[in-house]
Amino acid sequence: MAFWAGSFERAGTQRFLVELLSRIDRERFDPVVMSTAKRGELLPVIESLGVPVHEFGTGASALSAGTVRGLPRAASFLRRERVEILSCMLGLTTIVGPFVGRAARVPVVVNNQRNLSYWLTGGTKEKVYGYANRRVVDAVLVNSAAAARELVERFRVPERKIVNVGVGIDLTPYSVGSAVRGAAVDAPGDTEGGAGSRHVLRDGNLARELGTDGHPVVGIVGKLSDVKGHEHFLAAAAVVARSLPDARFLIVGDGARRQELGRVADELGIADAVIFAGVREDVPRVLGLMDAFALSSTSEGTPNVLMEAMAAGLPVVATDVGGVPEVVERGSSGLLVPAGDGPAMGRALLEILSDPARACSMGERGRTLARESHDIAAVVTKVEDTFAALLRAAGGSRTGADRTSSELRLGQAGEAGRKP
């Protein structure tokens, strides 16, 4: 089987692909990866799993010269390798990939929608995406009810084609601990947190490295892109700083907006309190420095980082968008605020920071929810079983026909009978 992705930056869908490749049952499936750009931090991770990665370069659009050259090569590869399942993962691959799969007579073609389609701005691209999901693919895998609703309401995709496989993370880095967040940390220099820290144990060396030692810390993790709404996080930070001048605001991630956001922090008068930590390989340790976690996105599917924060025992304040309300229990594991409303986010963060007992209770509820509902192993099993059911229904035939009848019993267990 083949997974068709773009490049391999450390972003949500790419990270999910890594988790899937590391856990997929090799007795049932023999995976390869197709890419539109063979680069990114996660590429060596995928290659270390023994999964071949093949590049079929495309341009910025479906009609660009690079795309026109790359897509026939991709179709030839699928035919030559006799790929039986093609899973199109992200962006342009979910628009053109299904047609390439059908042209190559791949028995099962699947699309993935793991966020809301904010990146579709209308016109031909939106129409083609809707058509592909309605008429070309065998199923669309989503990770939230919000994504499923959008497919039905905006793109008129039949509900029978949509499979919510859920969303999960690797809980291993967060599996050791107690009712006190941070108890799993066992590094030289561990210290008690600062004021309002709920008495968590912190990695003192890391805190000193990042400049958070002795301070209340609010953090955010994500690529510095428009959709993540970091300017609203900074507006919230300005509200918090007026009441808690010793607070620090930790931004983990990098991207095209780095310089712009630095200027925003300066204009808000909080530049000295904002720490741009860049991309980190030790996110579980960094989460252990925080007293509260913020997510300021203007559009989301179901963000992995939100579950990671919950698994780390953090109370969260997040924007009420997409699949976020499916993850955060409003008032129980965190607080939800309107997208784009930095002052509302700031007030919610102050509400948490000023009540350590409630913050601790929220964090523990989030930890429980992550453990009970968002284990990546269960998600991978459902994906595997969905692939197996689709392949059984297709009979392994290379007809390329539209197999969307009610006979498909997606998500049920069963053996594929061979390694796709």
N, C-alpha and C positions, 0 to 999 in steps of 0.2 A: 504494500500500500504506500501511497505517497501523500505527504503533507506539503502543501504549497504555501509558502510564506513570503514575506518581503525580505527585509534585512533582519538582523538579529540583535537590535538594541535591547537594553534591559528594561523592557516595557511589559505590560500585563499579558497580552496575548503571546508574546514570545516566551515569557517565563512559563506560561501554561504549557506551551509546546514542549519546553525542556522537561517539565514534570511528567508530561504524557509520555515522551520518548524514554524517559528513565524508568518508567513503570510498566509500559505496555507489555503484555504477555507475548514473548517472542515465539512461544509454541503456537500461537494463533495468528500472529501478524509479523510481517517482515518489513519494517518501515524504512523509507528513504525520505529525504527532504529535498524539495525543490525551492529555489530562492530566486527573487528578482534582483538581489544584490547580495553577494556573498561577503558580508562584512558585519561587524557588530560585536559587542562584548560577549554575547552568548554563543557565538559561532564555535569557539574552541571547546566550549562545554558540550555542545551537541556532537562535535566530532569525537570528543573523548568517550562518548557513549557507544562508539562504533557504528554510528548512523551516517551513511554517505550523504553528502550535501552537494547538489548539482545546481549550477547557476544558469538561469535563462534570462538574460538581461532584458529589462523593459524600460521604456521611457516614462515620462511623467504622466502620460495619458494613454488611453487605449488606442489612439490613432497615431501616436508618435512613431518615428522611424525605428527606434529601439524596440518598441513593442511589436511592431510588424515583423521585425527580424526574429525576435525571441520566441514568439508564440508558436510558429511552425516547428521550431526546434523542440519546444516542450511537448508538442503533440507527438512528434517522432519518438521522443524518449518514452512517453507513456505507452506507445504501441510496442516499441522494441522491448521494453521491460515487462510487457504484459501486466501492467498495473491493474488491479481489480477494484481498488478503492482509491478515489482521489478526494482529499479533504482540503478545501480551499480556506485559508485561515484568516486573511486580513487584507483590507483595502482593495487595491486593484485586482488582486488574485480572486477576490470574491465576485468581481464583475466579469472578468474575461475568462477566468479559470473554468467555470462550468461549461462554457462553449468549447474550450480546448479539450476538456475531458470527453465530451460527447463526440467531438470530431475524431478523437483517438479511440472511440468505442470502448471506453472504460465502463464496466458494468455498473458501478456505484459511484455517483458523484454527490458530494456533500458540501454545503456551505457552512460557514461559522459566522455568527454575529455575536461578538463578545462585548460590544459596547453599543450605545445608540448611534445612529448613523448621522451624527452631526457633520461628518466629513463629506456627506453628499449634499451638494448645493443646488440640486434641481437639474432640469434639463435632461439631455440624453443619458448622462451617466445614471441618474436616478431611475429613469425609465428602464434602462437595461438591467440594472440591479434588481428592480422589482420583477421584471420578466424572468430573469434567471432563477430567482427564488420561487416564482409561481410555477414555471413551466419546464425548467431545465434540470434542476437538481432533484435528487430523490428525497433529501431532507435538509433542514436547516437546524444546526445545533446552536442553542443559545444557553446563556448562563444566568438568565433572570427572567421573571415574568414580565418585566418592563420591556425587555427586548422582544419577547414573544408578542406582546400587545402592539408594539410598533410595526412588526412585520405584518400583522393582521390588518391593522387600521390604516397604516400609511401605504403599504405595498400590496395589500390584498392577497397575502399568502394564505393558503388554506391551513387551518389549524392542524389538520392531520399530518402536515409536513413538518411541523415544528416540534423539536425535542428539547426540553429543558433538562440538560445534564447536570445542572447545578454548578456551583463554584466552590473551589477548595484550595487549600494551601498545604504545604508540608509543615505539619505541626511539630516535627522533631526538634527544631531549635527552641521551641517554647514548651516542651513537654516536661521539663523539670522545674519545679517551683512549689510554692505554697500559697496560702491565702494572701501573703504579702508580696506584691509585685516586685520583681527584682531579686527574690531570694535565691534564684538559680545562679546568679552571678557569683563567681568565686575567683576573683582576680586580685592580685596584690594591689593594695591601695583602695579597696572598697570602702566607701564612706556613707554615712547617713546623708540623705538628700537635704536640700535647702528648705527654706520656709514654705510651709504648705505642701510638702512633698509626700505626705502620707507615710513618712518613715520608711521609704523604700531604700533598699541597698543598691548603690550605684557602682559602676566600674569607675573608680576614682581616676585611674590613669587616662581613660578615654574622656572623662569629663574635663580633666585639665587640658588634654590635647585640643578639645573643641571649644574650650572656654566657657563651659556651663557649670563648672564646679561651684557649689554653694548658691545656685540660683534656681528659682522655679523655671521650668522649661516647657514651652509649648512647641511641638514639632509638626512638620509636614514632610511627606516623602513622595516624590514624583518628578517626572520629567518637567522641565521648565518650558512648557508650551502653553499656548493661549487657553486651551480647553481646561487646564488645571486651575486657572483662576488665581494664581499666586498674588496678584495685586489685591484681591479681596482678603486673602490671608494677611497681607501686610496692613491693610486697613483695620482688620481685626486686632492685629498686634499693637497698632497705635492706641486702640481703645484700652487694651489690657495694660499697656505701659503707663497710661495715665494714672491707673490705680495701683499698679505693681511695678514701680520703676526699676526694681532689680530683676524683673523677668527677662528671660532670654528666649529668642525665637529661632529655632533650628530648622533650616531648609536643606533637606537632603535631596540631591538630584542635580542635574545640569541640563542645559539646553540653550536654544537660541535666544531666550529672553534674559539670560543672566545679567548682562550689563543694564538692560532696561529696568529690571527689578531692583538692582542696586541703586539706581537713580530714584526709583519710587520710595525706597526705604529712606534715602537721604532727604527727599522732599517732605516725608512724614515726620522727620526728626527722630527716627528710631534706628539709624544706621549702626550706631554703636551696640545696639541690643540684638541685631539680626546677624545670624551666623550662616553663611553659605558654605555648607560642608561638602558640596559636590557629590559625585557618585561614590557610594560606599559599598564595599563588599561585606560589611559586618552590620547589616541593618538590624538584626535582632539585638545586638549590643547597643546600637544607637537608640533604639526604641526604649531600652532600659534606662536611658538618661531622662526620659520625658515624664512630665506630670499629666499632660493631656495631649491628645493627638487631634489634628485638624485636617479636614479634607474640604477644599474650597472649589472643587470642580464645577463647571457649568453644565457638563454633560458626562454621564458615566453609564456603564453597564453595571457590573458588580466588581468594584475594584479590589484586587487581591490585597493591596496595602492596607485597606480598611480592616480586613480580617486578620492580617498580621499584627496590627496594632491591638486588636481585641485579644488575640491569642497571647500577646505580651501583657495583658491585664491593664490596658490603658482605657480610661474613659475617652470617648470620642465626641467631637463636634463636627458634623458633616452637613453638606448641602443636601437638600431634599430633592434629589434628582435621580432619574433612572431607577436602577435596582438597589440604590443605597438604602431605602426604607425596608427592603427585604432582608437586609443584613443587620441594621441597627434597630434595636428595640427602643422606640422613642421614650425617653425618660427613664429607661431601665438600664440599658448599656451605653447610652449616650444621648445627645441632643441633636435635633435637626433644625436647620435654619434655611431660609430661602436662598437660592443661588444668587450670587452677585451682591449680597447684602453683608459687606464686611463689618459694619457696626453691630448688626445682629449676632454675627459670629463672635465678635469680641465680647459682647454681653454674656453670651452663652459660656464662653471660656472662663470669664470671671466668675460666673455662677458655680462652675466646677472647681476652680482653683480656690475659691473662698470657703469651700465645704469639703475638707479632706475625707470625712467619713463617707459622704455621698459619692465622692470620686472613687474611693476604694470599692464601694459596693458596685458602682457601674463597671469598674474594671473587672471585677470578679464575675459579674454577669456576662460581660463580653467574652471573657476567657472560657466560660462554660459553653456559650453559644458556638464559639469557634471549634471547640473540641467535639461537640455533639453534632454539629450540622455542616461543618466545612472542612472535613478531612479529605485531602486530595485523593486518597486511595479509593474512596467511594465514587468520586467523580470519574476517575479513570476506568473503573469497572463498568460504569454506566455507558461511557463512550465506547468501550470495547463491545459491550453487548448490543449497542445500537448498530455498530458496524456489522456485527455478525448477523443480526436480524435482517439488515438491508441486503447483505450478500446472499443470504438464504432466499429472500424474496426474489432477488434478481436471477437466481439459478446459475450465477456465474456466466451467463450468456453475454456476448458482446454485441447486443442489438442497439444499444444507445437509446432505447425507447423510454418514454416517460412512464415510470413505474410509481404511481402515486395513489394506487387504489387503497381502499380500506383494508386490504389484506395485510398491509404492512403493520406489524405489531412491534413498534419501535420501542427500544429500551428493555426488551425482555432478554433473559439470559439464553445462551445457547452457543454451541460451537459452530464456527464458520465452515468446518470441514477441511480447510486447507489454509495455508498462510498467504493472505492476499499481498 
